[in-house]
Amino acid sequence: MPALADGKLATLVRQVMPPRAQEWTVQVVTDHKDACVMFNRNVLRVHWTWPTAVHAAGMHSILDHHPLSLKKIPSQILRGLSSRTVVDVWQACTVKKGYKGRLSEKRGFFACTASGQFAFASNAAAAELDALRAARRSIYERSRQVRARSKRDEDYQGLLTKRLSGRKYDGAYRVPLSNYERWLPKDMTEAFKLYGEEGVPLLAIEGEAFDLVPSLNDHDLADLVYQLDCDVQRAQTETDDRLIDQALTRLADL
């Protein structure tokens, strides 16, 4: 027979379950099959292990499901001895939040890999297979991201190397350290402060930027390269103007 949950348990359940206009009445049952939701009476029946098996385990909200009970069961799939993928499986009764917040009761099975990929299905084997597929997709996606990040770093470092090797500005040209502090490591910032109030040689900043590429996210890296573009353009313009002035002076002296 269901019993009314004590105040502490009822509060925990209400905190993680989708709210309704009328506050949920929380009851406790001793058999997993008795866990259910009674929408017409606004009642949630949770298994007595809910505080540890669900809430303390951080499984109170999974894939739009809010478990009322979770019962651990053995793996339903025989995998080769060489398989290193561990999948946990639970028989579950949940409150599911669907389209436009519509709530429904769902009975089925959760499966979860060691790396945290969850799946829910009406039978245990299907849930386990879905979790394994999700784990494989996750591995592929991580590999794709690593390759993309490596290609990004290679492209940006190639750009910086090419620009530095074709430098057309005076190596003594300096820029304010404040322009670059947000991208520089703290120890490098302190080292650059030794250049004094006149600023840091742009040449030194360009060299440091090459090493910063792998540590910056896309947004910060784009901002750094833009700042370098602006400063390099100013440095080249200043150098060109000085060369023109020197040429005009030589002509005037003839």
N, C-alpha and C positions, 0 to 999 in steps of 0.2 A: 504493500500500500504506500502511496506517496505521502510524504510528510512535508510540512511547510519548512522552507529553508530558514536558517537563523539569519539575523540581520546582516552579519558580515558577509556571508555567502551570497545572499540576495543582492547586496550592494555591488559585489564584484561582478555578478552575472549581468546586472542591469547596465553596468559601466561599459561592457564590451559587446553587448547585444544591440542590434538595431533598435532604436527607440520607437515607441508608439504613442499615440495621443494619451492613452491610459497606461499608467505604469504597469510593467510586467509583474505578475505574481509568480514567484519562483518556488517550485517544489522539488524535493529530492526523492530519487528512487534508488533501489538497490540492485535492480536488474537492468542491464544495458538495453534490452528490448523494450523496456517501459519508458525510456527517455523519449520525449516528444514535445511538440508545440501544439497548444490548443488555442487557435486564433479566436474562436467564438467566445472563449472565456478569458482570453488574454493571459494564458498560463504557459510557463516554460517548465518542463520537467527535466532536470539535469541528473546525471548519474552522480552518486555520492563521491566518486573519485575526481569529479570535475576540477576542484581547486588545484590538484597536483597534476593530473593527467592532461588537463587542457590549459588552465590559466597559468600555472607556474612554469609549464613547458613552453609558454609563448605560442600556443596553438589555438588561441581563441578567435583568430581571424585568418582564414586560409582561403585564397581564391574566391572571395565573396561568400565563403561559408563560415558560419559561426557554430562550432560543434557544441552539442548538448551532452554528448558522450563519445568517448574514444576507447575502443577495445583493441589492444595489440593482438595481432594474429601472425602466424608464420608466413614467410614468403610463399607465394603461390606459383612461382616460376622456377623450374630447374635450369640453372645456368651452368656452363662448363666450369670445371675446377679452376681454370685459368682466369675466370672473371674476378675482378677486384671491385666491382660495383656493388655496394651494399644498399639494399632498399628495405626500409621499414614500412609495414603495412598495418593499417587500423580499420576496423569496422566502425562506422560512424553514423550518428544521427545529427543532422545540422539544421540550422535556420539559414536559408540562402537568400541573399539580397539580389534580386534580379533587375530587369528592365524597369526604369523609373522608380526604383526603390521597392518594387513589389516583393513581399516576403513569402517564402514557401518552405515547407519541411522537406528535407531530402534525406534519404537513407542510401548508403553506399559505402565506398571504401576510399580512404586516402592512402597514397603511397608517397614516400619521400626518400630521395637519395641522400647519401652522406654529405653531398655538396649543397643540399637545400632545394632541390627541384621537386615541387609538389605536383600531384595529379589527383583528380577525383573521378571515379567512375562507378557505375552500378554494380560491377563485379571486381573482385580483388585483382585478378590477373590483368584485366584491362588497365586498371589504375597503375599497376606496377610497370606495365609496358609503356604507358604514357610517361611515367616519371623517368624511365630509362631513356626514352626518346628525347625528353626535355633536357636530360643531362648531356646527351650527345650534342644536341643543338647548342647548349651553353658552351661546351668545349670548342665546337667549331667557331662560335661567335667570338670567343676569347682569342682564338688563333687568328681569326680575321682582323680583329682589332689590333693585335700585336703587329701583324704584317703591315696594316695601314699606318700605325704609329711609326714603325721603322722607316717606311717609305716617306712619310711626312718629314721625319728628322733628316733623312738623307737629302731630300729636296731643299729644305731650308739651309742646311749646312753647306750644300753645294752652292746655293745662291750667295751666302755670306762669304764663302771662300773666293768665289769668282769676283765679287765686288771688291774684296780686300786686296786681291792680287792685281786688280786693275785700278788701284787707288790713284786719284788725280788731284787730291788736295794736300795741303801742307801737313806733314806729320805732327807739327807742333800745335795744330788747331785744337782748341779745347772747348768742352761743353760743360754746362752745369751738372754736377753729380745728381742733383735733385731730379733731373729728367729721367734717371735710370734706377733710382734707389728701390723702387717697388719690385723690380725684377731681379736685383742682385742679392746674392747671399749676404748675410750680415757681416761675415769676416771679410768679404771682398769690398763691401761698402766702407768698412773701417780702413782697409788698406788704401782705397782710392782717396780717402779724406786727407792722406798725407801729401797729396798734390797741392793742397791749400785752396785758398779762395778763388784762384784763377780758373779752377775747374779741372776736369780730367781730360787727358788727350783722347780725342775721338778714336784714334787708332787703337788705344788700349780697350776702349769700350767695344769696338767691333771684334777684337780678338776674344774678349770675354763672352760676347754674344754667341759665338760658335759653340762654346761649352755649355751655355744655358739652354740650348734648343731642346734636349731630351727631357729637361725637368719642367718645362712650361706647358700649360694646356693650350689648346688652339687659340683661344681668345687672347690670352696674355702674349703668346708668341706673335700673333698678328699685330698687336699693339707695339711690341718691341721693334719689330721690323719696320713698322710705319714711322716710329720715332727716329730710328736710324736713317731711314730714307730722307726724312726732313733735315736732319743734322748733316748728313753727307752732302745733300744738295746745297745747303747754306755754305758748307766748307768749300765745296768746289766753286761756287759763285764767288766767294771771297778770294780764293786763290786766283781765279780767272781775272777778277777785277785788278788784283795786285800786279799780275803779269802784264795786263794792258797798260796800267799806269807806268810800270817800269819801261815798257817798250816806247811809250810816248815820251818819257823823260830822255831816253837815249836818242830818240829822233830829234828832240829839241836841242840836244847838246851837239849835234852834228853841224 
